[in-house]
């Protein structure tokens, strides 16, 4: 998710290690403000950084041509050719009704992950709470929800998938990403990480209090391509989709 000005701002890694796959090697890949946590063979560490540089470069070059792309909070309609990662961000913003930079973290996570999948059959890439994963065994994603009593007490059990899944989280109470809502966590599942990221922002904007959870769920399930939603606000939770929610043992934040 982008910062308040749409820039790819650095955020403290609140979500680090929230995917429970300790059997896989892992490393950090840091380029400028991008700080990714990757479950993949260690020999792919340099490639991960190269992929971040490549796809950041595409986004930065597009912003150099169209500075307003980085600032707009509205869907971006432009017919000029654009790199695939930028086009995915644009399409995600249009579907979710938000600016394209709301999809930037998810987009980078997915494009890095898919680049690594050329060299490995499993990968998990986390970028500021936005996760792209392709695994051959079930994986559990714990949901961090700030000061909510439900934070890290519930998780999503995700089945193996042949093509890759996205789990993206937005919060109005945690981190520095722009949100007009007050949800402690809005978690969205999709086959597209760009869309999951943008949709999490759009759905989160609907939650001003825990009384708005059902309204926000109803809003989110109308976004084409969203396959699951979890919303946590204070001590309340709402969900939609074919989800396997499991209780988690209490643990310290990563």
Secondary structure, 3 states (H helix, E strand, C coil): CCECCCCCCCCCCCCCCCEECCCCCEEEEEECCEEEEEECCHHHHHHHHHHHHHHHHHHHHHHHHCHHHHCCCCCCCCCCCCCHHHHHHHHHHHHHCCCHHHHHHHHHHHHHHHHHCCCCCCEEEEECCEEEEECCCCEEEECCCCCCCCCCCEEEEECCCCCCEEEEEECCCCCCECCCCCCCEEEEEECCHHHHHHHHHHHHCCCCCHHHHHHHHHHHCCCCCEEEEEEEECCEEEEEECCCEEECCCCCCC
